[in-house]
């Protein structure tokens, strides 16, 4: 379970979590996006209190978040490489079509959507219009 999933299971928004924990909302967002990889024990303890779970549960969720982002990054690199090696769109133009990465409008994770995997690999968001603009 990722940090995002842990927060959602507690039925809290980032704003509510920030209020309960007295942490800045940007800190909670950074943790959920894997931008903070080694938070203080006091931060994990505050989150465990808000989410009504053990500190070790929050630490495990952080580890899963980081692992999911690492595999997402590796998958994005592989997808970009595969896309770059794709057949030309038309033989006349001779150009290769490369799909640029997108940022999930819900969790902010960058990923390259494909026909077989059009959803965010971290939060599995599929709502219409939930993903940000192409970068």
N, C-alpha and C positions, 0 to 999 in steps of 0.2 A: 504494500500500500504506500503510495507516495504521500508527501506532505499535503498536497492539494486534496487528495482523496481523504486523508485523515481529517482535514479541516471540514470538508464537505460532509463527512460522516457525523461530525459534531454539529452540523447544520449551522455553521457560522460563516459570516463573510469576513474578508480581510479586515474591514473596518471594525467589526465586532471583536475579532480576535485582537486587534491592536488595542482596543479599549480595555478589554479584559486583562491582557498581559502587560499593558503599559509599554509595549514596544511600538516602534514606528511602523506604519503600514508598509513603507518601502522596505523595511527589514523582512517583514513577512513575505512580501512579494519576491524579494531577492532570494530568500530561502526556498520558496516554491519553484523558482526558476533555476535553481542550482548555482546562483551567482555567489552565494555564501556557502563555502564548503566545510568550514571549521568553526561553527558558532560556539559561543560561550556556553558553559553548562547552565548558567542562569537563564539563558534564552530557551534552551531545551526544556528546562524545568517550568518556565512560565507557559510555554506552549502545552506541555503535558497537563498543567492545571486547567488551561482553557479547554483542551480537548478531552479532559477527564480520562486520561490514560497514563501509563507509566512513562518515565523519561526515556527508558530503553525503547519504547514503542515509537517515540518521536525520533530518536536516533536512527532506528531501523528505517523509518519512513524517509528520513533525509538520505540515507544510503541508497534506498530504492529510487528516490528522485534523481540522485546523481547518476546511478546506473542507467536509468531510463533515458536520461539526457545524453549520456555517453553513447548508448546504443543508437539513439535517434540521430546523433551527430554522425556516427559511423554509417548508418543507413542512408542518411542524406548524402554523404560523400559518395557512397556506392551508387546511389540513384543518379546523382549528377554525372558521375563517370559513365554510367550506362546510357544516360540520355545523350551525353556528348558523343558517344559512339553509335548513336542511332543512325538509321539510314537517312539519306537526304530527303527533305520534304517533297521535293520534286527534282527529277533529274535535270530539268532545265536550269533551276537556280543553283543546284549543287550545295545548298546551305544545309547545315545541321541544325535541327530545332533543339534548343536547350531550355528546359523549364526552369525559371528562376525560383529560388526558395521563397517561401511565404512565412509570415509570423502568425501563429494562432492568435486570434482576437480574444481568446479567453485566457490562456495561460502564458502567451508570449513566446512559446517555443518555436524556433525556426525549423522548417521542414520543407521538403520538396514533395508536393502531392503527385500521386500517380493515379492511373485509372484503377489499379488494384488496391491502392492505399490512399484514398482521398482525405482521410481524417488525420487529425493531430495524433502522433504516436504516444504522446505523454498523457493527454487528458481525453483522447478519443472523441473530441468535439465534432459533431456532425450537423449541428443546427445550421439552417440556411443563413448565410451571411455572417457566421461566427468567426470566420477566418479573415485576417487583415488583408491589406492589399499586397500585391506582389512587390517584392523588393528588387 
